[in-house]
Amino acid sequence: MVKLKIMVVDDDPDILELLKATLEEEYEVTSAALGNEAIEKLKKEVPDLLVLDYVLPDLHGPEICKILRKDPLLVHLPVLMLTGKGEIEDKVKGLESGADDYMVKPFSPQELTARVRMLIRRSNINLDANPLTRLPGNVSISRELDEKIKSKEKFAALYIDLDNFKAVNDYYGFERGDEVIKETARIIISAISEKGTTRDFIGHIGGDDFFVITSPEKGEEIAKKIISDFDKVSPKFFDETDRIKGFIETKGRDNEIHKFGFITISVGIITNLYREFTHTAQISSLGAEVKGFAKKFAQSKYIFDKRTEQKY
């Protein structure tokens, strides 16, 4: 059984060892002694929970929480704050900064384990997040679309898919595939941050499929930005020798050996400007169709469906 991952952050080596010893039997534990070190590690791999000391030499716990809550990949990460202080104001500052729970040192290992289990369980109930990107999953996506349909608000939905991803994942292994997925998530988040609005929604359908809801006038700008940024980094997903060749050779879906070039990205954009939707399944079906058109091109491509129909 795959263990859930926990990061523990404390500048006291004895506390750090106690945390690891308490949690390692049940969880895969990584550690950091400084706030900036923790942030850098979190950007590379998102754990299932963060145990964070209130006072660190560089950044204090509440400062770290505020940074995490501004990153869409880390905004839903459960945080258990630890401190040697018992003052109410410290507890309030920790919780107001985005911590989910609070424990005063010294703590009992049994209570720590119980709090960790509770936070992870609560997080899984509240968020159907993708475990790799921590972006909202299909339940949240359907909920967002339902709200758009009911409110009759005008929107654009972007269905985003990678091409040649399976070949790269098979050829280099799942760790390289995970790297591609996480980098794609960051590119989409960055594009929304630069070209979108604060009301936009980003979801991870699963695998190499992503989803965005934005305003109709922003859809094409975001798609262009995603494609431009992805094409810049795509060659880096190949090892140097393969990058020079420009292709890899591996089995395709037909079980025959084929040459596969760099990963490209396809975006299908649909909107309710020209037609009316009454159910999320209609949006998903049309989104898959339009994205399929974009995937027929050898290069990265977006297609904005502007066909005028009153009804789907």
Long-range contacts (C-beta under 8 A, 24 or more apart in sequence): 3-27, 3-28, 4-28, 4-47, 4-48, 4-49, 4-120, 5-29, 5-30, 5-45, 5-47, 5-48, 6-30, 6-47, 6-48, 6-49, 6-50, 6-51, 6-116, 7-31, 7-32, 7-38, 7-41, 7-42, 7-47, 7-49, 7-50, 7-51, 8-32, 8-50, 8-51, 9-33, 9-34, 9-35, 9-38, 9-50, 9-51, 9-52, 9-53, 9-56, 9-64, 10-51, 10-53, 10-56, 10-82, 11-53, 11-56, 11-57, 12-53, 15-53, 15-82, 15-105, 18-109, 19-51, 19-112, 22-109, 22-112, 22-113, 23-51, 23-112, 23-113, 23-116, 26-113, 27-116, 34-58, 34-59, 35-59, 35-60, 35-61, 35-63, 35-64, 38-64, 39-64, 39-67, 39-68, 42-68, 42-74, 42-77, 43-71, 43-73, 46-73, 46-74, 46-77, 46-132, 46-133, 46-134, 47-77, 48-78, 48-120, 48-123, 48-131, 49-77, 49-78, 49-79, 49-80, 49-116, 49-119, 49-120, 49-123, 50-77, 50-78, 50-79, 50-80, 51-80, 51-82, 51-112, 51-116, 52-79, 52-80, 52-81, 52-82, 52-99, 53-81, 53-82, 53-83, 54-81, 54-82, 54-83, 54-84, 54-85, 54-90, 54-94, 55-83, 55-84, 55-85, 61-94, 61-97, 61-99, 62-93, 62-94, 62-96, 62-97, 62-99, 63-97, 65-94, 65-97, 65-98, 65-99, 66-97, 66-98, 68-98, 69-97, 69-98, 72-135, 72-189, 72-202, 73-133, 73-134, 73-135, 73-182, 73-185, 73-186, 73-189, 74-134, 75-134, 76-123, 76-127, 76-129, 76-134, 77-134, 78-119, 78-120, 78-122, 78-123, 80-115, 80-116, 80-119, 82-107, 130-204, 130-206, 132-178, 132-181, 132-182, 132-204, 133-181, 133-182, 133-185, 133-204, 135-185, 135-202, 135-203, 135-204, 135-210, 136-201, 136-202, 136-203, 136-204, 137-203, 137-204, 137-205, 137-206, 138-203, 138-205, 138-206, 140-203, 141-201, 141-203, 141-205, 141-211, 142-280, 144-201, 144-203, 144-213, 145-213, 145-280, 145-283, 146-280, 148-213, 148-272, 149-277, 149-278, 149-279, 149-280, 154-215, 154-216, 154-271, 154-272, 154-273, 155-213, 155-214, 155-215, 155-216, 155-271, 155-272, 156-213, 156-214, 156-215, 156-216, 156-218, 156-219, 156-269, 156-270, 156-271, 156-304, 157-211, 157-212, 157-213, 157-269, 157-270, 157-271, 157-283, 157-287, 158-211, 158-212, 158-213, 158-214, 158-219, 158-222, 158-223, 158-267, 158-268, 158-269, 159-209, 159-211, 159-267, 159-268, 159-269, 159-270, 159-287, 159-288, 159-290, 159-291, 160-184, 160-188, 160-209, 160-210, 160-211, 160-212, 160-226, 160-265, 160-266, 160-267, 160-291, 161-208, 161-209, 161-210, 161-265, 161-266, 161-267, 161-291, 161-295, 162-208, 162-263, 162-264, 162-265, 162-266, 163-263, 163-264, 163-265, 163-266, 163-295, 163-300, 164-260, 164-261, 164-262, 164-263, 164-264, 165-207, 165-208, 165-263, 166-253, 167-248, 167-250, 167-252, 167-258, 167-260, 168-237, 168-238, 168-248, 168-260, 168-263, 170-250, 170-251, 171-248, 171-250, 171-260, 172-237, 172-239, 176-237, 179-237, 180-208, 180-237, 180-263, 181-207, 181-208, 183-233, 183-237, 184-208, 184-210, 184-230, 184-265, 185-210, 187-226, 187-229, 187-230, 187-233, 188-212, 188-226, 190-225, 190-229, 191-222, 191-225, 191-226, 191-229, 192-222, 194-225, 195-221, 195-222, 195-225, 196-222, 216-271, 216-273, 219-269, 219-271, 219-304, 220-269, 220-302, 220-304, 223-267, 223-269, 223-302, 223-304, 224-302, 226-265, 226-267, 227-265, 227-267, 227-300, 227-301, 227-302, 230-263, 230-264, 230-265, 230-300, 231-264, 231-265, 231-300, 234-262, 234-263, 234-264, 234-265, 235-262, 237-262, 237-263, 238-262, 261-298, 264-298, 264-299, 264-300, 264-301, 265-300, 266-291, 266-294, 266-295, 266-297, 266-300, 266-301, 266-302, 267-291, 267-294, 267-301, 267-302, 267-303, 268-292, 268-293, 268-294, 268-302, 268-303, 268-305, 269-302, 269-303, 269-304, 269-305, 270-305, 271-304, 271-305, 271-306, 273-306, 274-306, 274-307, 274-308, 274-309, 275-307, 275-308, 275-309, 275-310, 275-311, 275-312, 276-310, 276-311, 276-312, 277-312, 278-312, 282-312, 286-312
